[in-house]
Amino acid sequence: SFLFLIGLENPNYMENNNFSERIVDKLNSKYPGICKGIMQKGGVGVNGVYNQDFSPHLILLEVGGEENTTAEVLNSALAFSDCFLEVINEG
C-alpha cells in the first residue's frame, strides 16, 4: 500500500498535491485499494516542506508497512513505477 505525503509549508504545495492526485487516481484505477491517499502536513512543529520546494513534481511516498512482506513491497513498487511512468508520459 502507499501513502503520499505533501508538505503544506512550501510554495509548490498545490502543484505537488495535484501531481500526487494524478498518480493516486491512476494507482487506484489500475490497482483498487492500493493507495491510502494523500496526507497533508503543516503547521507548528511539523516539517511542512519535505524538500518539495525544489520542484512542483516532487513527492514523498511511504510504501508498505510492518504487516507487509518484502515481496509485497516490491510488487507495490512495480505497480507504482508503472503508474508513475503513465502519468509522466501523459504530460
Backbone torsions as a table, in degrees:
resi	resn	phi	psi	omega
1	SER	NA	161.4	-177.5
2	PHE	-127.7	151.6	168.7
3	LEU	-139.8	124.7	176.5
4	PHE	-90.3	144.7	179.7
5	LEU	-123.8	125.5	180.0
6	ILE	-118.9	127.0	175.9
7	GLY	-83.4	129.5	-177.6
8	LEU	-85.5	-2.6	-173.6
9	GLU	-104.0	30.6	178.4
10	ASN	-132.5	154.7	-175.9
11	PRO	-68.3	-16.0	179.9
12	ASN	-95.3	12.8	-173.2
13	TYR	-48.9	-52.5	-175.3
14	MET	-66.4	-41.4	179.7
15	GLU	-65.7	-43.1	176.8
16	ASN	-60.6	-42.2	-179.1
17	ASN	-66.1	-45.6	-179.8
18	ASN	-62.6	-41.7	177.7
19	PHE	-61.6	-45.3	179.0
20	SER	-63.1	-40.6	179.0
21	GLU	-60.2	-38.9	178.9
22	ARG	-63.6	-40.0	179.2
23	ILE	-69.9	-43.5	178.6
24	VAL	-58.6	-45.6	180.0
25	ASP	-60.7	-42.9	180.0
26	LYS	-65.5	-45.2	179.3
27	LEU	-58.8	-49.1	-175.8
28	ASN	-72.5	-23.1	176.3
29	SER	-77.3	-35.5	-179.2
30	LYS	-87.5	-32.0	-176.5
31	TYR	-134.8	77.1	-174.2
32	PRO	-51.1	129.5	176.4
33	GLY	84.1	-0.4	-176.3
34	ILE	-73.4	-23.6	-175.9
35	CYS	-115.2	132.0	179.7
36	LYS	-84.4	-3.4	177.1
37	GLY	106.6	-153.4	-175.1
38	ILE	-122.0	127.8	173.9
39	MET	-103.6	127.6	178.6
40	GLN	-104.0	131.2	-177.7
41	LYS	-130.0	138.3	177.0
42	GLY	-172.4	176.8	177.3
43	GLY	105.0	-176.6	-176.5
44	VAL	-62.2	131.7	176.2
45	GLY	79.6	8.9	-178.6
46	VAL	-122.8	136.7	172.3
47	ASN	-76.3	94.4	-176.5
48	GLY	-94.1	25.0	180.0
49	VAL	-116.5	-51.4	178.5
50	TYR	53.5	34.5	-178.6
51	ASN	61.8	9.2	-179.7
52	GLN	-74.6	-4.0	175.4
53	ASP	-76.7	-10.4	179.8
54	PHE	-76.1	-24.5	-176.7
55	SER	-160.1	146.7	175.4
56	PRO	-75.5	-0.3	179.5
57	HIS	-120.4	25.9	179.6
58	LEU	-97.1	130.3	-178.3
59	ILE	-126.1	158.4	171.6
60	LEU	-120.8	123.9	-171.8
61	LEU	-125.4	126.5	172.7
62	GLU	-98.1	129.3	-176.3
63	VAL	-118.2	126.8	176.3
64	GLY	69.5	-174.0	180.0
65	GLY	-158.6	-175.9	-176.2
66	GLU	-63.3	-20.3	-179.5
67	GLU	-86.8	-6.8	-177.6
68	ASN	-92.5	147.5	174.1
69	THR	-85.3	166.0	176.9
70	THR	-60.7	-40.4	179.1
71	ALA	-62.6	-40.2	178.5
72	GLU	-64.8	-41.4	179.1
73	VAL	-65.7	-41.0	177.8
74	LEU	-62.4	-45.3	177.7
75	ASN	-61.1	-39.1	177.2
76	SER	-64.5	-41.0	179.0
77	ALA	-63.0	-38.6	177.2
78	LEU	-66.2	-40.6	176.8
79	ALA	-62.7	-42.6	178.2
80	PHE	-60.7	-47.7	-176.8
81	SER	-61.8	-37.5	176.9
82	ASP	-59.4	-50.2	-177.9
83	CYS	-71.3	-38.3	179.2
84	PHE	-60.3	-46.2	178.9
85	LEU	-62.7	-38.5	177.7
86	GLU	-62.7	-44.1	179.5
87	VAL	-64.1	-43.4	178.6
88	ILE	-61.0	-45.2	-178.6
89	ASN	-68.4	-24.3	177.2
90	GLU	-74.2	-16.9	177.2
91	GLY	95.5	NA	NA
